[in-house]
Amino acid sequence: MTETADAIIIGTGVIGAATAFEMARAGWKTLSLDRNRQIGHGSTASSCAIIRTHYSTFEGTALAWEGTHFWRNWADHVGLPTGRALATFRKTGCLVMKTPANGFLERHKGFSTALGCPFEEWSADEITARLPIYNLESFAPPRRPDDPAFAVPNGGRIEGGVFWPEAGYVSDPALAAQNLAEAAALHGARFRLGAEVVEILHHGGRVKGVRLATGEEIHAPVVVNVAGPGSARVNAMAGVTEDMTITTRPLRQEVVHLPAPQGFDFERQGTIVSDSDIGCYCRPELGNHILVGGEDPPCDPHHWVESDTGFDRSLSDQAMVQAMRYAQRVPSLGIPSRLAGVVDLYDASTDWIPIYDRSMLPGFYMACGTSGNQFKNAPVAGKLMAALIDYCEAGHDHDSTPLRFTLPHTGHEIDTGRFSRKRPVIAESSFSVLG
């Protein structure tokens, strides 16, 4: 007998698991499918899992500020039995350097003020007091080490920054997805791992379900694409790309793990830092290490890949580029001769802002383009997707009259049309991992 469900969710990363949780809580009989054999072990497992509250758009900032309320009260949100291992949110705050590249953060501060999201203005002296290992000379624009001007100060100086105190990180992102999946299962959600979707089935102008690599068909009137770096492939299978002005592609990214300088406990005294002057971001890591990622400055080539499987997972020279850029800011940094780090794929959209939307195929929905900057938004993204699917399945035309979604903790209302597959490219985006 053919297996059936009310909704099939493709992907068990943190957003896929959050979507299953919220749909199951709303009464949907969901079945989540993933070709991986462990929940959360796609690109979610490689996430830096930074929970920050600043974005380049109002809607992005609103989702991020809303999201912090879930992470601060994670046990209450997932509602798992006592004794379960839970993902832990560590609040460190996030410092963003004021630079010409980010407009000295005037727009970001305006969004935070409008949303009631707290922030602090830090002078250069206050930055040095918190991070005495930092050199605040300016090196902009970011360059690669083969540029003769690399590491040559430009004569300017970082004069200050903005500190968002409610930011932090989750040290085990895969566990966060597993917590959400277990919580979803308590509400009747089902999960099948090692199940690769190879075809999206249609019938009568509507989605009918999926076919697996084994040949098995599973039928459902709703299918949700939350396949991370595989999302473009799944959308192509469904034949829904024709009306999309915003598309997604898998992008190879690297994060390098560096030991903190001797004499400074970055794990406990450090903070998340976004620094467009050198084109890097960092966060504390367990074992007094520092994770350093790139902010996609213009000098760095993008490594788009054709397939979301079989890509090169070894560190390239980009890891050393990021380490050396960070050493401009931290002169006492010791760079090991053999670098450690993580290589994985981002599911990046045209303007680096996610797609949370229906599609041209009735019953087929997508939560795509989320990698790199949406982990923090997973709990609220799950709620948004459940509400959007209910809205569309009730007969509303989301394309012409987008869902107005009220954020449950902060009470702010957002126009979900800003996450439409058919939107114009959002010019105010950072066009980078910053979103």
Number of C-alpha atoms within 10 A of each C-alpha: 5 7 11 16 19 17 24 26 25 28 30 33 31 35 32 30 32 30 32 38 29 25 26 24 19 14 12 19 19 27 24 26 24 25 20 17 12 15 30 27 20 24 21 27 20 21 24 23 23 24 28 29 28 28 23 21 19 18 18 24 22 25 25 26 28 24 25 24 17 20 25 17 12 20 18 10 15 21 14 18 9 8 6 10 13 17 20 18 23 17 20 22 21 27 25 22 25 23 19 12 15 17 10 17 19 11 17 19 20 13 21 20 12 11 17 12 21 14 19 12 14 18 15 14 13 13 21 15 11 12 16 13 20 18 17 21 17 21 24 21 17 22 22 18 14 8 8 9 14 17 20 13 14 12 9 11 16 18 17 21 23 21 22 23 18 20 25 26 25 22 19 18 27 24 21 30 26 23 28 33 28 21 24 26 18 16 20 18 25 20 22 16 15 12 19 18 22 15 17 22 18 19 9 6 10 15 21 21 25 24 18 16 14 10 11 13 20 20 22 21 19 21 28 26 23 29 29 31 28 23 26 25 18 22 21 13 16 21 14 18 17 9 10 15 13 22 21 25 24 26 20 20 22 23 24 22 23 22 17 24 18 12 8 14 14 22 18 12 12 23 24 26 19 23 23 23 25 24 24 21 22 23 25 27 21 11 11 18 17 22 22 26 26 28 21 19 19 12 11 15 9 12 11 15 16 12 14 21 11 8 13 11 13 12 18 12 9 18 24 19 18 23 25 21 24 24 18 21 21 18 13 15 19 15 17 12 7 6 14 15 16 19 21 23 28 28 26 30 25 15 20 25 30 27 24 25 28 24 24 19 15 18 22 26 26 25 25 31 30 29 25 24 27 27 26 29 27 26 27 24 25 23 22 24 26 21 19 23 22 15 16 19 14 9 8 15 13 19 17 8 11 19 21 16 16 14 18 12 13 16 11 15 13 17 14 20 19 21 20 23 26 17 14 12 16 17 10 11 16 19 19 18 20 20 24
